[in-house]
């Protein structure tokens, strides 16, 4: 399967999902539509709705309900992005200005609330209590993950265990909810449902590990966001935690001080330190391990081009540069 072929196997469904998103963005308040359209039209990888489509179709599910679920997940994700950018005071995402940089914090938060609310209306339309249960729990866990991360800002004593708890909540949970809810909608058996749920969790962890790695190894043009954003915000991510634990006393002290004060004045020396300490290689290896564990979960699914696409997607998630 060629790179990006995992999109092609569901191309028609993807187009239909885009149509649903446009329809559901309609609001009698023009600013709601304007901001909603702005952030959704920025595109991004749309990995979460892609996971819904591939997981459902791998189980033989077709049709409008699967597409509606994919659109619902994208609305949930977009709502979290609007809120996150306000919390993180970010000014760049997906290669352009964030909504809060364009319109301010208050409209961004409120339109995020609108998208959350709309996603729950869409869930009701699906008429599946198991899906409702999965997604309502996911929104709560994601919020907890974000609050946990916020509570660890500039905390240089954050452990790897706590970091994993943060990323499982704030990122992996929506990946897991995407695959888990698709299995529930398809009426999959217990083994397949659990396999897809676990697959989503492992893939989400791998994806976030690579994101945290790219904060030190990437460049802004390719990433579509500013390099060093995590450091600037004082977020203790795995490359930093590993350097403090395994690096030389000088490397550990440099990183500890950078986390505690925030900012990116020392970005270049920090990048050199995390590289020299082996933290980037360690983070990359952890990501690869999680991706392989995710792929192993797919043994529970019948052979199909959709299962193949899920495997390819897992490999892409750790090989990407943005």
Phi, psi and omega in degrees: 000127181291156175306142181071000178296340179293341172280322188295327183292344177235028186304315181294319178296320180300317178298318179296320179298318177302319179297318178297317180301313180300316181296316185285345179283346184301132178215152178283352178258112187304322183294328177299311179298318184298311181288317179301314180295322181300311185285324181287324181287348176295344173084265189078187185279340182053040184292325186290312174296328176299318179297321178299310183297313183293319181293314180298314183289331175296337178260007176088009180273133179230168165104187191295324184293322178296319180294321178296320177298317179300317179293322179300315179298321179294324177295317177301314181298316182295323176300316180294325179296315180301316180290317181300318183295329176289312181300316183276355184054039181283147177240002180215131176209139179053035173081008176211175183301143175287164179298322181291330176290329182276316188243348182103167186291315186300310178299324181296315179297316184291322177289327172301318177297319178300315182294321175301311183298316180299321181298326179286327172298320179293323177297319179299320179299327178296328176070029180241111180296321177300320178294316179303318181296315181296313186284325178292322175296318182301317181296325178291315181296321179297315179299318178297320179298319179293319180293320177299315178299317180300322181289345181257003177301133180061021177257099184285354179267005181300130183272165176298325180297316179293319177302316180296323178296320179298310186286332174295323179283304192283334183240304188297332184298322181283329172298313180298318180295327180295311183284322182294315182292325177297319178296319180295317180296326180280352181068036182294158177288171186301317182296313181291322178298313181293322179298316180289323177300312181294322176304312181299317179299309183297319180295319179297319177296314179301317181299315182290324176301317179294320176304315182290329176293316183293342177296340180246338186252345186271185169227152190302322183297314181288319185290327186078009172214171183284133174292142179085007181303316182298317180295317181302326182272358181073029180276123178278089180270173188303316179304324180284317180299316180297317181297319179294329183275319189249346184284179176291162178304324180292315179298316181297318181294320180298314181292317181301315181295320181296319178296316186292328181260342182069182181087166183237025179301324183259023187305315184295316180291328177292316178301318179295319183293314182293329178290311182296328181283351181085012185290326181288319177296320179297314180296317179297320180293320177300318179298315180298319180299315180295321179296319179293322177295323177298313181300321181299329179297333186286353176301337182284349182263152176292152179298135177191167177294336181285320175296317177302320181295322177297323177295313179299319180299321179297320180289321178299320184303327181261346181265352188290161177244008179206000000 
